């Protein structure tokens, strides 16, 4: 089956250099798996979406994330990490390793909150950002320069040497053991995905080929046996005729993290579903979508390199992979439940008592509400894995009462001057 897709009225083909590079790869190699196309569209070293980003997440970017919505997100995560630090016996060095740190707001808010929680905890923190985007790294360094050597950056994987090779941010540049926490907030959804179609009892893969000035999709044999093994482990297949996404890179990333985590936790925050939902009749066309200037599209073949491409994460496979890699699954929760257990209501009370000007108070309360709103950020999933912990993870513990603690005044100020909710949250 062949489906023609390409530029439509009002939307150009994308960055000329990137489109030319993808077309050259297809001419040289023949049709390429969609995963290769998506990897180039997002991570081509010079013209990919993240490599040449015009603006980080936020009002001038293409979407919002939780750290841009309200600084309480970072403050509440700091409470969770303090509890982890205590469970680990208060190590003198506690590393927070954030992958794909966006604007850098989460790092800034978490480090700002730490001294109010415990001086020894704050003194133990070393923040490491793994960022392959030069544009985002520059924005992060501008924002975080006041933290000096408390924040360091470590690299991107080596760029692919073969034209058309998939570039993906799913492996660390070093294998140093880690004590602390690995954070991945809206990271895994932006890994390149394979797209698979079920025909009878067989699975076919979608490839991208040329068609005039545009691109076409063509079904072909699976490019890797790992795709068949993926569904065999789940014990299910997508519905007949359904097109679904498979994120092998997320599993590879988690295996790499597990190999390095000596003691501590891995926290993944993303939009996701259990496999029985993600690969059901609810999503016959999959979940792949594009974000451009706070607008949503289902066409990945326009504005190539200028729009973000994402797909929902498979919670079931992530949990299975973590356990197979030797990590202890610590549970899952919706973001609203996670933040409520960490004391979101504390921030609401503190905002009301802070004496902020009325408009800023209203904007701050709206931002706090958006972090937990059903149908939006509140429906994101938080997944935890651990090694060497004494006790459950507070934010993922169904029986946990809300954590209490100080609320630093800088984390009360609204980040956005909205009235209700931001558009274009991923």
Phi, psi and omega per residue, in radians:
X1 nan 2.412 -3.083
X2 -2.242 2.242 -3.136
X3 -2.125 2.186 -3.139
X4 -1.499 2.309 3.116
X5 -2.475 2.589 3.120
X6 3.073 -2.833 -3.085
X7 -0.995 2.460 3.066
X8 -2.139 2.919 -3.098
X9 -0.997 2.256 3.106
X10 1.554 -0.104 3.131
X11 -2.371 2.029 -3.118
X12 -1.344 3.010 -3.087
X13 -1.211 -0.437 3.124
X14 2.257 -2.833 -3.134
X15 -1.189 2.110 -3.045
X16 -0.952 -0.729 -3.104
X17 -1.114 -0.688 -3.122
X18 -1.264 -0.794 3.118
X19 -1.028 -0.715 3.122
X20 -1.120 -0.691 -3.134
X21 -1.153 -0.699 3.125
X22 -1.187 -0.734 3.141
X23 -1.127 -0.659 3.118
X24 -1.147 -0.676 3.119
X25 -1.114 -0.687 3.141
X26 -1.206 -0.695 3.120
X27 -1.126 -0.613 -3.090
X28 -1.371 -0.594 -2.977
X29 -1.996 -0.195 -2.982
X30 1.516 -3.066 -3.115
X31 -0.898 2.435 -3.097
X32 -1.944 2.550 3.054
X33 -0.985 2.586 3.127
X34 -0.980 -0.586 3.132
X35 -1.022 -0.653 3.104
X36 -1.187 -0.743 3.091
X37 -1.033 -0.841 -3.090
X38 -1.152 -0.680 3.103
X39 -1.057 -0.727 3.104
X40 -1.225 -0.731 -3.121
X41 -1.047 -0.628 -3.095
X42 -1.635 -0.629 -2.909
X43 -2.203 0.243 2.998
X44 -0.907 2.320 -2.945
X45 -1.064 -0.389 -3.112
X46 -2.068 -0.501 -3.026
X47 -2.201 0.034 3.121
X48 -1.170 2.820 -3.068
X49 -0.932 -0.884 -3.082
X50 -1.362 -0.460 3.127
X51 -1.257 -0.589 -3.066
X52 -2.103 0.615 -3.070
X53 -1.013 2.330 -3.126
X54 -1.385 -0.465 3.137
X55 -2.799 2.504 3.107
X56 -1.229 2.986 3.104
X57 -0.932 2.514 -3.103
X58 2.389 -2.883 -3.052
X59 -1.012 -0.610 -3.117
X60 -1.614 -0.089 -3.127
X61 -1.618 -2.763 -3.079
X62 -1.748 -0.202 -3.104
X63 -2.865 2.906 3.027
X64 -1.864 2.650 2.934
X65 -2.169 3.027 -3.050
X66 -1.001 -0.759 3.135
X67 -1.074 -0.506 3.080
X68 -1.382 -0.289 -3.085
X69 -1.386 -0.785 3.097
X70 -2.829 2.440 -3.141
X71 -1.159 -0.233 3.090
X72 -1.042 -0.482 -3.141
X73 -1.005 -0.844 3.100
X74 -1.202 -0.641 3.121
X75 -1.112 -0.696 3.134
X76 -1.265 -0.645 3.042
X77 -1.084 -0.611 3.090
X78 -1.078 -0.655 3.070
X79 -1.072 -0.756 3.122
X80 -1.101 -0.725 -3.102
X81 -1.239 -0.566 3.035
X82 -1.081 -0.730 3.117
X83 -1.093 -0.692 3.092
X84 -1.111 -0.777 3.102
X85 -0.965 -0.745 3.113
X86 -1.189 -0.702 3.113
X87 -1.104 -0.495 3.133
X88 -1.486 0.048 -3.142
X89 1.526 0.439 3.101
X90 0.948 1.050 -3.141
X91 -1.074 2.584 -3.117
X92 -1.195 -0.469 3.096
X93 -2.149 2.081 -3.110
X94 -2.228 1.962 -3.071
X95 -1.667 2.266 2.931
X96 -1.805 2.027 -3.127
X97 -1.931 1.886 -3.119
X98 -1.787 2.223 3.116
X99 -1.710 2.220 3.110
X100 1.124 1.223 -2.942
X101 -1.478 0.147 3.059
X102 1.010 -2.219 -3.116
X103 -1.342 -0.250 -3.047
X104 1.631 0.005 -3.085
X105 -1.092 -0.690 -3.108
X106 -1.075 -0.775 3.111
X107 -1.056 -0.808 -3.114
X108 -1.077 -0.776 -3.111
X109 -1.202 -0.703 -3.130
X110 -1.147 -0.769 3.131
X111 -1.185 -0.573 3.088
X112 -1.168 -0.656 -3.099
X113 -1.303 -0.516 -2.949
X114 -1.025 -0.796 -3.085
X115 -1.068 -0.566 3.123
X116 -1.240 -0.394 -3.121
X117 -1.439 -0.761 3.107
X118 -3.020 2.230 -3.102
X119 -1.085 -0.718 -3.128
X120 -1.154 -0.647 3.086
X121 -1.089 -0.852 -3.139
X122 -1.048 -0.683 -3.127
X123 -1.202 -0.388 -3.130
X124 -1.452 -0.270 -2.970
X125 -1.310 2.320 2.916
X126 -2.229 2.120 -3.056
X127 -1.778 2.185 3.108
X128 -2.086 2.297 3.111
X129 -1.959 2.196 3.035
X130 -1.740 1.916 -3.017
X131 -2.435 2.108 3.126
X132 -1.629 -0.223 -3.096
X133 -1.496 2.035 3.092
X134 -1.042 -0.662 -3.117
X135 -1.139 -0.790 3.141
X136 -1.213 -0.651 3.117
X137 -1.052 -0.735 3.122
X138 -1.091 -0.749 3.125
X139 -1.109 -0.736 3.115
X140 -1.100 -0.741 -3.110
X141 -1.158 -0.608 3.066
X142 -1.129 -0.792 -3.088
X143 -1.188 -0.640 -2.941
X144 -1.795 0.177 -3.047
X145 -1.066 -0.494 -3.102
X146 -1.198 -0.281 3.137
X147 -1.465 -0.104 3.067
X148 0.992 -2.339 -3.069
X149 -1.420 0.124 3.020
X150 -1.235 -0.373 3.109
X151 -2.093 2.290 3.060
X152 -2.309 2.780 -3.139
X153 -1.986 2.476 3.039
X154 -2.370 2.739 -2.637
X155 -1.479 2.955 3.012
X156 -1.273 2.617 2.968
X157 -1.044 2.810 3.096
X158 -1.035 2.470 3.129
X159 -1.184 2.551 3.108
X160 -1.163 2.425 -3.141
X161 -1.563 -0.423 -3.098
X162 -1.484 2.207 3.095
X163 -0.952 2.278 3.110
X164 1.517 -0.059 3.119
X165 -1.178 2.559 -3.096
X166 -1.284 2.266 3.028
X167 -1.865 2.198 -3.104
X168 -2.478 2.458 -3.066
X169 -1.494 0.942 -2.961
X170 -2.075 0.304 3.089
X171 -2.521 2.481 -3.109
X172 -1.408 2.607 -3.124
X173 -1.371 -0.176 -3.133
X174 -2.511 2.828 -3.058
X175 -2.023 0.551 -3.122
X176 -1.152 2.378 3.080
X177 -1.058 2.597 -3.031
X178 -2.223 2.312 2.976
X179 -2.035 2.023 -3.114
X180 2.594 -2.249 -3.040
X181 -2.470 2.360 2.971
X182 -1.771 2.173 -3.133
X183 -1.915 2.329 3.057
X184 -2.369 1.593 -3.141
X185 -1.718 1.949 -3.087
X186 0.922 0.860 3.092
X187 -1.803 -0.911 -2.965
X188 -1.166 -0.487 3.137
X189 -1.125 -0.320 -3.105
X190 -1.793 0.215 2.979
X191 -1.375 2.571 3.135
X192 -1.092 2.371 -3.088
X193 -2.035 2.570 2.921
X194 -1.423 2.558 3.071
X195 -1.999 2.229 -2.985
X196 -2.183 2.479 3.123
X197 -2.127 2.390 3.066
X198 -1.647 2.270 3.038
X199 -2.231 1.794 -3.066
X200 1.166 -2.242 3.121
X201 -1.634 0.084 -3.060
X202 -1.913 2.674 3.047
X203 -1.888 2.379 3.065
X204 -2.100 2.710 3.136
X205 -1.919 2.595 3.075
X206 -1.552 2.241 3.081
X207 -1.963 2.730 3.117
X208 -1.900 2.245 3.099
X209 -2.284 3.040 -3.123
X210 -1.520 2.566 2.983
X211 -2.569 1.678 -3.074
X212 1.075 -2.216 3.132
X213 -1.510 -0.066 -3.081
X214 -2.013 -2.802 -3.141
X215 -2.158 2.719 3.052
X216 -2.293 2.677 3.061
X217 -1.800 2.439 3.113
X218 -2.392 2.404 3.073
X219 -1.396 2.527 3.106
X220 -2.689 -3.068 3.126
X221 -1.175 2.771 3.116
X222 -1.072 2.380 -3.109
X223 -1.380 -0.284 3.137
X224 -2.631 2.481 3.111
X225 -1.158 -0.278 3.137
X226 -1.097 -0.439 -3.138
X227 -1.224 -0.752 3.100
X228 -1.161 -0.708 3.125
X229 -1.122 -0.567 -3.141
X230 -1.026 -0.884 -3.112
X231 -1.324 -0.498 3.087
X232 -1.118 -0.694 3.112
X233 -1.159 -0.631 3.104
X234 -1.238 -0.439 -3.093
X235 1.279 0.510 3.121
X236 -2.650 2.880 3.009
X237 -2.236 2.705 3.035
X238 -1.109 2.862 3.068
X239 -1.083 2.726 3.099
X240 -0.942 2.235 3.090
X241 1.401 -0.083 -3.103
X242 -1.325 2.533 3.008
X243 -1.824 2.180 -3.085
X244 -2.312 2.885 3.135
X245 -1.885 2.543 3.086
X246 -2.233 2.115 -3.062
X247 -1.789 1.420 3.105
X248 -1.190 -0.521 -3.131
X249 -1.097 -0.615 3.128
X250 -1.104 -0.683 3.142
X251 -1.216 -0.693 3.090
X252 -1.081 -0.752 3.110
X253 -1.034 -0.812 -3.103
X254 -1.139 -0.669 3.076
X255 -1.063 -0.722 3.116
X256 -1.128 -0.705 3.102
X257 -1.124 -0.772 -3.123
X258 -1.048 -0.608 -3.131
X259 -1.190 -0.380 -3.073
X260 -1.820 -0.373 -3.049
X261 -1.326 1.933 3.114
X262 -1.411 -0.901 3.064
X263 -2.603 2.411 3.094
X264 2.416 -2.672 -3.029
X265 -2.348 2.758 2.941
X266 -2.070 2.201 3.110
X267 -2.079 2.092 3.113
X268 -1.963 2.198 3.088
X269 -2.121 2.129 -3.079
X270 -2.899 2.946 2.984
X271 -1.524 2.335 -2.904
X272 -2.802 3.021 3.037
X273 -2.607 2.680 2.892
X274 -1.063 2.689 -3.054
X275 -1.012 -0.655 -3.093
X276 -1.188 -0.297 3.038
X277 -1.629 -0.832 -3.082
X278 -1.055 -0.669 -3.108
X279 -1.864 0.932 -3.135
X280 -2.256 3.138 3.137
X281 -1.156 -0.167 3.085
X282 -1.147 -0.511 -3.101
X283 -2.219 1.205 -3.092
X284 -1.159 -0.368 3.128
X285 -1.927 0.218 -3.122
X286 1.378 -2.918 -3.087
X287 -2.131 0.116 -3.124
X288 -1.050 2.297 3.071
X289 -2.662 2.948 -3.096
X290 -2.180 2.558 3.075
X291 -2.098 2.284 3.122
X292 -2.552 2.003 3.127
X293 0.883 0.840 3.073
X294 1.167 0.321 3.028
X295 -1.954 2.731 -3.059
X296 -1.985 2.418 3.133
X297 -2.463 2.723 3.059
X298 -1.883 0.105 -3.093
X299 -1.803 1.892 -3.134
X300 -1.400 -0.086 -2.988
X301 -1.764 0.179 2.974
X302 -1.988 2.770 3.124
X303 0.840 0.725 -3.079
X304 -1.089 2.164 -3.078
X305 1.530 -0.154 3.133
X306 -1.921 -0.160 3.132
X307 -2.208 2.581 3.096
X308 -1.364 2.528 3.080
X309 -2.086 2.318 -3.094
X310 -2.497 2.814 3.028
X311 -2.623 2.572 -3.116
X312 -1.085 2.616 -3.115
X313 -1.579 2.522 3.089
X314 -1.536 1.807 -3.105
X315 -1.067 -0.726 -3.060
X316 -1.079 -0.849 -3.133
X317 -1.131 -0.624 3.117
X318 -1.109 -0.773 3.128
X319 -1.152 -0.735 3.102
X320 -1.086 -0.721 -3.119
X321 -1.176 -0.724 3.122
X322 -1.045 -0.787 3.127
X323 -1.120 -0.740 3.139
X324 -1.115 -0.495 -3.132
X325 -1.497 0.033 3.071
X326 1.649 0.178 3.066
X327 -1.623 2.685 3.070
X328 -1.649 2.028 3.038
X329 -1.102 2.220 -3.078
X330 -1.751 -0.033 3.093
X331 2.097 3.038 3.092
X332 -2.339 2.681 3.079
X333 -2.745 2.675 2.960
X334 -1.160 2.650 -3.118
X335 -1.005 -0.660 -3.125
X336 -1.091 -0.708 3.124
X337 -1.185 -0.744 -3.138
X338 -1.023 -0.854 -3.100
X339 -1.234 -0.609 3.101
X340 -1.112 -0.699 3.114
X341 -1.188 -0.438 3.115
X342 -1.528 -0.031 3.031
X343 1.814 0.600 3.110
X344 -0.962 -0.629 -3.136
X345 -1.097 -0.502 3.060
X346 -1.001 -0.755 -3.129
X347 -1.175 -0.697 3.111
X348 -1.065 -0.776 3.121
X349 -1.138 -0.696 -3.117
X350 -1.159 -0.669 3.107
X351 -1.099 -0.772 -3.124
X352 -1.137 -0.494 -3.082
X353 -1.662 -0.023 -2.970
X354 -1.458 -0.213 -3.102
X355 1.234 0.526 3.077
X356 -1.201 2.646 2.979
X357 -0.923 2.587 -2.967
X358 -0.978 -0.747 -3.109
X359 -1.143 -0.685 3.141
X360 -1.242 -0.644 3.082
X361 -1.070 -0.795 -3.141
X362 -1.096 -0.745 3.132
X363 -1.121 -0.685 -3.138
X364 -1.165 -0.758 3.119
X365 -1.128 -0.657 3.087
X366 -1.125 -0.669 3.099
X367 -1.131 -0.724 3.092
X368 -1.100 -0.723 3.107
X369 -1.087 -0.699 -3.111
X370 -1.118 -0.579 3.130
X371 -1.051 -0.487 -3.058
X372 -2.037 0.176 -3.030
X373 -1.261 2.191 3.008
X374 -1.043 2.479 -3.092
X375 1.512 -0.120 3.116
X376 -2.310 -2.332 -3.104
X377 -1.061 -0.533 -3.128
X378 -1.117 -0.351 3.134
X379 -1.567 -0.073 3.050
X380 -1.058 2.752 3.129
X381 -1.815 2.471 2.988
X382 -1.929 2.195 -3.138
X383 -2.079 2.312 -3.130
X384 -2.104 2.454 3.010
X385 -2.254 2.634 -3.127
X386 -2.528 2.930 3.016
X387 -2.666 2.190 3.071
X388 1.360 0.323 3.123
X389 -1.472 2.650 3.000
X390 -1.895 1.686 3.116
X391 1.871 2.990 -3.097
X392 -1.312 2.931 3.049
X393 -1.516 2.175 -2.938
X394 -0.993 -0.844 -3.070
X395 -1.164 -0.288 -3.132
X396 -1.906 0.164 -3.099
X397 -1.676 1.960 -3.103
X398 -1.010 -0.487 -3.070
X399 -1.632 0.022 -3.016
X400 -1.354 2.358 2.979
X401 -1.380 2.722 -3.136
X402 -1.019 2.381 3.040
X403 -1.195 2.517 3.045
X404 -1.961 2.707 3.111
X405 3.051 2.987 3.124
X406 -1.181 2.649 3.128
X407 -2.082 1.836 -3.141
X408 -1.067 2.336 -3.085
X409 -1.010 -0.648 3.112
X410 -1.031 -0.366 -3.124
X411 -1.587 0.148 3.078
X412 -1.670 -0.416 -3.045
X413 -1.205 2.361 -3.132
X414 -1.141 2.528 3.126
X415 -1.602 -0.437 -3.104
X416 -2.218 2.491 3.111
X417 -1.633 1.022 -3.124
X418 -1.655 2.860 3.062
X419 -1.709 -0.707 -3.080
X420 -2.144 -1.243 -3.109
X421 -2.670 2.664 3.111
X422 -1.321 2.594 2.975
X423 -1.494 2.743 3.011
X424 1.321 0.449 2.936
X425 -1.247 2.459 -3.089
X426 -1.259 nan nan
